[in-house]
C-alpha cells in the first residue's frame, strides 16, 4: 500500500510528497469515476472532467464533485461466515481481509464529504438478529404489522365496509345494536385473521428461507455456528434475509452521514 509505506531517510521526503500527491490525485479520479458511473454517464465523453493538477490539493478541486451521488463503500459482511471463525484458517483470512478493506477506509478518509465507509457490525449484531431481537428486527415487525393492517385483500375490505354500514345504518334498531356489534366484530376478526394468516406464511417463507436451507441444518458431522442461518448454502454469501439486514445497516449509516452534514 503506498499510503502505508513509511521511510525514515530525510532525502526521500520530497519523493514521498510527490507520491502522496499522486496517490491523492488517483483517488480523486477514482471518486469521480464512481460518481459518474452512479449517474449513468458515459466516461468516454467525460474523462476531461477527471483530470486534475497534481500540485493542486483535492480539496480545491472539490467543486467538481459537489452535488454528485454519494459513494458508499461498505465493508464486506464476513462476521457470520464460518471460514472467518475456524482456527487456524481465520489467522490468515482475517489479516488479508482487513488489508483489503483498508483501501475503502482510506478512500473515505480522503473524501469524507463524498465517500462513506460502512463498517460491518460485530458478530453479536448478526446473532441478535438471527434470534429475532434488536432494533432492526423491531422495525421489520412494525413494517409487517402495518402491511397486514393496510394491505388486506379487496374482499376483506368490502366485507368490513358492509358490516360497518349495517352497524351504523339507521334501519338497525337500537336494542339490536349490541348483538349485531358482537357478531360483526367476530366476523371482521375472522376475515382479518384468515387474510393475515396467509400473509404471515408468505412473509415467513420470504424472510427466513433461502433456495435450499438443508445445508444449514445440523446432522451428525456438521456444527451449527451462530449466525449461520443468515448465510446462503455456499457458506460464502449472505442469504436473502442476511442481505436484507445488511442493506438496512447500510441505509442507517447513510442516514447518519446525512444528519451530520
C-alpha positions, 0 to 999 in steps of 0.5 A: 500500500503506498499510503502505508509505506513509511521511510525514515531517510530525510532525502526521500521526503520530497519523493514521498510528497510527490507520491502522496500527491499522486496517490491523492490525485488517483483517488480523486479520479477514482471518486469521480469515476464512481460518481459518474458511473452512479449517474449513468454517464458515459466516461468516454465523453467525460474523462476531461472532467477527471483530470486534475493538477497534481500540485493542486490539493483535492480539496480545491478541486472539490467543486467538481464533485459537489452535488454528485451521488454519494459513494458508499463503500461498505465493508464486506459482511464476513462476521457470520461466515464460518471460514472467518471463525475456524482456527487456524484458517481465520489467522490468515483470512482475517489479516488479508481481509482487513488489508483489503478493506483498508483501501475503502477506509482510506478512500473515505478518509480522503473524501469524507464529504463524498465517500462513506465507509460502512463498517460491518457490525460485530458478530453479536449484531448478526446473532441478535438478529438471527434470534429475532431481537434488536432494533432492526428486527423491531422495525421489520415487525412494525413494517409487517404489522402495518402491511397486514393492517393496510394491505388486506385483500379487496374482499376483506375490505368490502366485507368490513365496509358492509358490516360497518354500514349495517352497524351504523345504518339507521334501519338497525334498531337500537336494542339490536345494536349490541348483538349485531356489534358482537357478531360483526366484530367476530366476523371482521376478526375472522376475515382479518385473521384468515387474510393475515394468516396467509400473509404471515406464511408468505412473509415467513417463507420470504424472510427466513428461507433461502433456495435450499436451507438443508445445508444449514441444518445440523446432522451428525458431522456438521456444527451449527455456528451462530449466525449461520442461518443468515448465510446462503448454502455456499457458506460464502454469501449472505442469504436473502434475509442476511442481505436484507439486514445488511442493506438496512445497516447500510441505509442507517449509516447513510442516514447518519452521514446525512444528519451530520452534514 
